């Protein structure tokens, strides 16, 4: 479906908001005056519940969603046990495969999911086999040079341009079989995690080579990426700097740096954080712009007022995770406030849930559809704040968002949670199994809950 644009009035609240502070402007700069302390003494604060949910019940729910529903249904519908890989184009209501076609995006994501499951939860050889068979499939398509992996291919790995068109029309993904930076980066993320699971170091080296090659392309002055969220006539900025690119670079290299130091990858991580916080964050209204010019100036077109809040929220929890890896308290607490602002601005105060795209800030023009992945990225960020600071705002936001997800996105009898729909989710998509954002949310938050319980309710105290 193509959601209609709509406007939300009063989207910027210029009064005190619990946990966010008073929004002020000095000249043309956006500032935050804290009105609620977000850190607590880990020796005195005990987290036994998050709103109405006990941690034990949350753990049970997350285990059920991950191990009793997601993994078995992936096995039944999505995983290609014969040729390897992931067939995500399925009817989640009717429990049937709609197409055996595959995408580089989804292969890389699936490799990461099953490798991460093996590394963090259970050394089940089936998880490694699923990841390995996908790797065997995509490696037959590996470019001889630094070109992008083909975007779309059939069940056995034959290029299929029509695959991208079908997925692109419904989910906003690339419509060309030529591939793009995201496809390569998702494959790199998957290979790096698989290397850790299998001990096959060559896949770590391949992942690093892919990342460095993508960064080299991204740094070219004429780098072209079609940002297809707005009017096609203004959706190309030569040599554009794209928030979503920094996001996937940061997440990939940060995970690799958790395993072992690497000066080249560390440099990329620093570049990403600098670009996100010091350039993409618009000083006039305190939101992250999706697209900048190559020199980080703001385009003189609609992109100057475009804040893709979904990417912004997802990116910000990744910056917080990087701050935790670096033990950088200043970055962590600065990012908390930016994260809260994005979540608050994205809130649908009428029907609940969150909007993903503020197409024009000054005109207050929105896309008002609802997507599952945004809500789950919010859940990850909230749980991160809860685990490390006990933040009250985050606990309230988590409770509200989790209730909304259970009411709107979980449908009895469906194989998977619905990926999205209209503003009230009265009409919703049923043609895709969401196999990345969804299980990532379940796994990351389950790990956080387990750690809190192991500490008997204490916060991590990392920044006390």
C-alpha positions in Angstrom: 0.0 0.0 0.0 1.1 3.6 -0.5 0.3 5.5 2.7 -1.0 9.0 2.3 1.1 11.9 3.6 -0.4 13.7 6.5 0.5 16.4 8.9 0.9 16.1 12.7 0.2 19.3 14.6 2.2 20.3 17.6 4.9 17.7 16.8 7.6 19.7 18.7 6.6 20.2 22.3 8.4 23.2 23.8 7.7 22.5 27.4 9.0 20.0 30.0 8.7 16.4 28.9 9.5 13.7 31.5 13.0 12.4 30.9 13.7 14.7 28.0 14.0 18.2 29.4 13.1 21.6 28.3 13.8 22.3 24.6 15.4 25.6 24.1 17.1 27.4 21.2 20.0 29.8 21.4 20.4 31.5 18.1 19.9 28.7 15.6 21.2 26.0 17.8 19.2 23.2 19.5 19.9 22.6 23.2 18.6 20.4 26.0 18.2 21.5 29.6 17.9 18.3 31.6 14.8 18.1 33.7 15.1 14.5 34.9 18.2 12.7 36.0 18.7 9.7 33.8 21.5 7.9 35.7 21.2 6.2 39.0 23.4 4.5 41.6 23.6 0.8 40.7 23.9 -0.1 44.3 20.6 1.5 45.3 18.4 1.1 42.2 16.9 -2.4 41.7 15.0 -3.2 38.5 12.6 -6.0 39.2 9.8 -4.8 36.9 9.5 -2.7 33.9 6.1 -1.1 34.3 3.5 -3.9 34.6 6.0 -6.6 33.5 8.2 -8.5 35.8 11.7 -9.3 34.4 11.0 -13.0 34.7 7.8 -12.8 32.7 9.5 -10.6 30.1 12.2 -13.2 29.8 9.6 -15.9 29.4 7.8 -13.9 26.7 11.0 -13.1 24.8 12.1 -16.8 24.9 8.6 -17.8 23.7 8.6 -15.3 20.8 12.2 -16.3 19.7 12.5 -20.0 20.3 8.9 -21.2 20.2 7.6 -19.1 17.4 10.2 -17.3 15.2 12.8 -20.1 14.8 10.4 -23.0 14.2 8.4 -21.0 11.7 11.6 -19.8 9.9 12.4 -23.5 9.6 9.0 -24.3 8.1 8.6 -21.4 5.7 11.7 -19.3 5.1 14.8 -21.3 5.2 15.7 -23.1 1.9 17.0 -26.4 3.2 17.8 -27.6 -0.3 19.7 -24.7 -1.9 20.5 -22.6 1.1 19.4 -19.1 1.9 16.2 -17.4 2.9 12.9 -17.0 1.0 11.3 -14.1 2.8 8.5 -13.5 0.4 5.9 -15.6 2.2 2.2 -15.2 3.1 2.5 -15.0 6.9 -1.3 -15.3 7.3 -1.8 -18.2 4.9 1.5 -20.0 5.8 2.8 -20.4 2.3 5.8 -19.4 0.2 4.9 -16.8 -2.4 8.2 -16.8 -4.2 11.5 -18.7 -3.9 13.4 -15.6 -5.0 16.1 -14.2 -2.7 18.0 -11.0 -2.0 21.5 -10.1 -1.0 20.1 -7.9 1.8 18.1 -10.8 3.3 20.9 -13.4 2.9 23.4 -11.2 4.8 20.9 -10.5 7.5 20.0 -14.2 7.8 23.6 -15.2 8.1 24.1 -12.7 10.9 20.9 -13.9 12.8 21.8 -17.5 12.8 25.5 -16.9 13.5 24.5 -14.6 16.4 22.1 -17.3 17.7 25.0 -19.7 17.8 27.4 -17.3 19.4 25.1 -15.9 22.1 22.4 -18.5 22.9 23.0 -22.1 21.8 25.8 -23.9 20.1 23.3 -25.7 17.9 25.0 -27.0 14.7 21.8 -26.5 12.8 22.2 -22.7 13.2 25.7 -22.9 11.7 24.5 -25.1 8.9 21.8 -22.6 8.0 24.3 -19.7 8.0 26.9 -21.7 6.1 24.5 -22.8 3.3 23.5 -19.2 2.8 27.2 -18.2 2.6 27.8 -21.0 0.1 25.0 -19.5 -2.1 26.0 -15.9 -1.9 29.7 -16.6 -2.4 29.0 -18.0 -5.8 27.8 -14.5 -6.7 30.7 -12.6 -5.2 31.9 -9.9 -7.6 35.4 -10.3 -9.0 36.2 -6.6 -8.2 34.8 -4.2 -5.7 31.4 -4.0 -7.4 28.2 -4.5 -5.4 26.7 -8.0 -5.0 23.8 -8.4 -7.3 20.6 -7.4 -5.5 18.3 -10.2 -6.5 18.5 -13.8 -7.6 16.4 -16.9 -7.9 16.4 -19.9 -5.6 19.6 -21.4 -7.1 21.5 -18.1 -7.4 20.7 -17.0 -10.9 20.3 -13.1 -11.3 16.7 -12.0 -11.4 16.0 -8.3 -11.9 12.3 -8.8 -11.3 12.9 -9.9 -7.8 14.1 -6.4 -6.8 11.1 -4.9 -8.5 8.7 -7.1 -6.5 10.3 -6.5 -3.2 10.9 -2.8 -3.9 7.3 -2.1 -4.8 6.1 -3.4 -1.4 8.9 -2.7 1.0 10.8 0.2 -0.5 13.9 -1.9 -1.3 16.2 -1.4 -4.3 14.5 -2.3 -7.6 17.6 -3.0 -9.6 19.5 -6.3 -9.7 22.7 -4.3 -9.9 22.9 -4.1 -6.1 23.8 -1.4 -3.6 26.0 -0.6 -0.6 23.5 -2.1 1.9 23.6 -5.5 0.2 27.3 -5.7 0.6 27.3 -4.4 4.1 24.7 -6.9 5.3 26.7 -9.7 3.8 29.8 -8.4 5.5 28.0 -8.2 8.9 26.9 -11.8 8.4 30.3 -13.1 7.4 32.0 -11.4 10.4 29.6 -13.0 12.8 29.9 -16.4 11.1 33.7 -16.2 11.4 33.3 -15.8 15.1 30.9 -18.7 15.3 32.8 -21.1 13.1 36.4 -20.0 13.8 37.0 -19.6 10.1 39.1 -16.5 10.1 39.0 -16.0 6.3 35.4 -14.9 6.6 36.4 -12.1 9.0 39.0 -11.0 6.4 36.5 -11.1 3.6 34.0 -9.0 5.7 36.7 -6.4 6.4 37.6 -6.2 2.7 34.0 -5.7 1.8 33.6 -2.9 4.3 36.8 -1.1 3.2 35.6 -1.4 -0.4 32.2 0.0 0.4 33.8 2.9 2.3 36.0 3.7 -0.7 33.0 3.8 -3.0 31.1 5.9 -0.5 33.9 8.4 -0.3 33.9 9.0 -4.1 32.6 12.5 -5.0 30.2 11.1 -7.5 28.9 8.3 -5.4 25.2 7.8 -6.3 22.6 6.3 -4.1 18.9 6.6 -4.9 17.1 7.6 -1.7 13.6 6.6 -2.6 11.7 8.0 0.3 10.7 11.4 -1.3 9.9 12.7 -4.8 12.0 10.8 -7.3 12.9 14.1 -9.0 15.0 15.3 -6.0 16.1 11.9 -4.7 19.6 11.9 -6.0 22.4 14.0 -4.4 25.8 13.5 -6.0 28.2 12.0 -3.6 25.5 12.0 -0.9 26.2 11.3 2.7 23.4 9.0 3.9 22.5 8.5 7.6 21.6 4.9 6.9 25.0 4.2 5.4 26.8 5.5 8.5 24.4 3.4 10.6 25.3 0.1 8.9 29.0 0.9 8.8 29.0 1.7 12.5 27.1 -1.4 13.6 29.2 -3.7 11.5 32.6 -2.4 12.5 31.6 -2.0 16.2 30.7 -5.7 16.4 34.0 -6.7 14.8 35.9 -4.4 17.2 34.3 -6.1 20.2 36.1 -9.3 19.0 39.5 -7.8 18.4 41.2 -4.4 17.8 41.7 -3.1 14.3 43.0 0.4 13.6 41.3 0.7 10.2 37.9 -0.4 11.5 38.4 1.8 14.6 38.9 4.8 12.3 35.7 4.0 10.4 33.8 3.8 13.7 35.0 7.2 14.7 34.1 8.7 11.4 30.6 7.3 11.7 30.0 8.7 15.1 31.4 12.1 14.1 29.2 12.2 11.0 26.1 11.2 12.8 26.4 13.5 15.9 28.3 16.5 14.5 26.8 16.7 10.9 23.6 14.8 10.4 22.1 16.2 13.6 20.4 19.4 12.5 21.2 22.2 14.9 18.0 24.1 14.0 15.5 21.4 15.1 17.5 18.7 16.8 16.7 15.8 14.5 18.9 13.7 12.2 18.7 14.5 8.5 18.9 11.4 6.3 20.8 13.0 3.4 23.6 15.6 3.2 25.9 16.8 0.5 29.2 15.2 0.1 30.9 17.9 2.1 28.3 17.5 4.8 26.5 20.8 3.9 22.7 20.5 3.7 21.1 20.2 0.3 19.1 23.1 -1.0 16.1 21.0 -1.8 13.5 18.9 0.1 16.2 16.8 1.8 17.1 19.8 4.0 13.9 19.3 5.8 13.8 15.5 5.7 14.2 13.5 8.9 13.7 9.8 8.5 13.0 9.1 12.1 13.1 5.4 11.8 16.7 5.4 10.7 17.5 8.1 13.2 16.2 6.1 16.2 17.9 2.9 15.0 21.1 4.8 14.4 21.1 6.4 17.9 20.9 3.1 19.8 23.8 1.9 17.8 25.8 5.1 18.8 24.9 4.3 22.4 26.2 0.8 22.0 29.4 2.2 20.5 29.7 4.5 23.5 29.3 1.5 25.8 32.0 -0.4 23.9 34.3 2.7 24.2 33.3 3.4 27.8 32.5 7.0 26.6 30.1 8.4 29.2 29.9 11.8 27.5 28.8 10.3 24.2 26.4 7.9 25.9 24.5 10.6 27.8 24.5 13.0 24.9 23.0 10.4 22.7 20.4 9.4 25.2 18.8 12.9 25.0 18.9 12.9 21.2 17.3 9.4 21.2 14.5 10.5 23.5 13.8 13.5 21.4 13.4 11.4 18.2 11.1 8.9 20.0 9.0 11.7 21.4 8.7 13.5 18.1 7.8 10.3 16.3 5.0 9.5 18.7 1.4 9.2 17.3 -0.5 10.8 20.2 -3.8 10.0 18.6 -3.7 6.3 17.7 -0.5 5.1 19.5 2.7 3.8 18.1 5.3 5.8 16.1 5.7 7.3 12.7 8.9 6.5 10.7 9.2 9.5 8.3 9.0 13.2 8.8 9.1 14.1 5.2 9.3 17.9 5.7 10.0 19.4 9.1 8.9 23.0 8.4 5.7 21.9 6.7 5.1 19.2 9.3 4.4 16.6 6.7 4.5 12.9 7.7 4.1 9.4 6.3 1.7 8.0 8.7 2.0 4.3 8.1 3.3 2.0 10.9 6.1 -0.4 10.6 7.2 -3.1 13.1 10.9 -2.5 12.8 10.7 1.1 14.1 8.9 0.0 17.2 11.4 -2.7 17.8 14.4 -0.4 17.4 12.7 1.8 20.1 12.5 -1.2 22.3 16.2 -1.9 21.9 17.2 1.6 22.8 14.9 1.7 25.8 16.2 -1.6 27.1 19.7 -0.3 26.7 18.9 2.7 28.9 17.2 0.5 31.4 20.1 -1.9 31.7 22.8 0.7 32.1 21.0 3.6 33.9 17.6 2.4 35.1 16.1 5.3 33.2 12.5 5.9 34.3 11.5 7.5 30.9 12.9 4.4 29.2 10.9 2.1 31.4 7.7 3.9 30.7 8.4 4.0 27.0 9.3 0.3 26.9 6.0 -0.6 28.6 3.9 1.6 26.3 5.6 0.3 23.2 5.6 -3.4 24.2 1.8 -3.1 24.9 1.3 -1.5 21.5 3.2 -4.2 19.7 1.3 -6.9 21.4 -2.0 -5.2 20.5 -1.3 -4.3 16.9 1.5 -6.4 15.4 0.9 -9.8 16.9 -2.0 -11.6 15.1 -3.3 -15.0 16.3 -2.6 -17.7 13.7 0.0 -15.7 11.8 3.4 -17.3 11.3 5.2 -14.0 12.1 4.5 -10.6 13.5 3.1 -8.4 10.8 5.7 -6.1 9.2 3.6 -3.0 8.9 0.4 -1.4 7.7 -1.7 1.8 7.7 -1.8 4.2 10.6 -4.2 2.1 12.7 -3.0 -1.2 11.3 -6.5 -2.0 10.1 -4.9 -2.8 6.7 -1.6 -4.6 7.0 1.1 -6.3 5.0 1.2 -10.1 5.0 3.7 -10.8 2.2 7.0 -10.9 4.1 8.7 -12.6 7.0 10.7 -10.0 8.9 13.8 -12.0 9.8 16.3 -9.3 10.9 14.9 -6.4 12.9 12.5 -8.7 14.7 14.8 -11.4 15.9 17.6 -8.9 16.5 15.2 -7.1 18.9 14.3 -10.3 20.6 17.9 -11.4 21.0 19.4 -8.2 22.1 16.7 -7.5 24.7 16.7 -11.0 26.0 20.5 -10.7 26.6 19.9 -7.5 28.5 17.1 -9.0 30.6 19.3 -12.0 31.4 22.2 -9.7 32.5 19.9 -7.6 34.7 18.6 -10.8 36.3 22.1 -12.1 36.8 22.9 -8.9 38.6 19.8 -9.4 40.8 18.2 -6.3 39.4 21.1 -3.9 39.5 22.0 -1.7 36.6 25.4 -2.3 34.9 27.0 0.7 36.7 29.3 1.2 33.7 28.9 5.0 33.7 28.3 5.6 37.5 
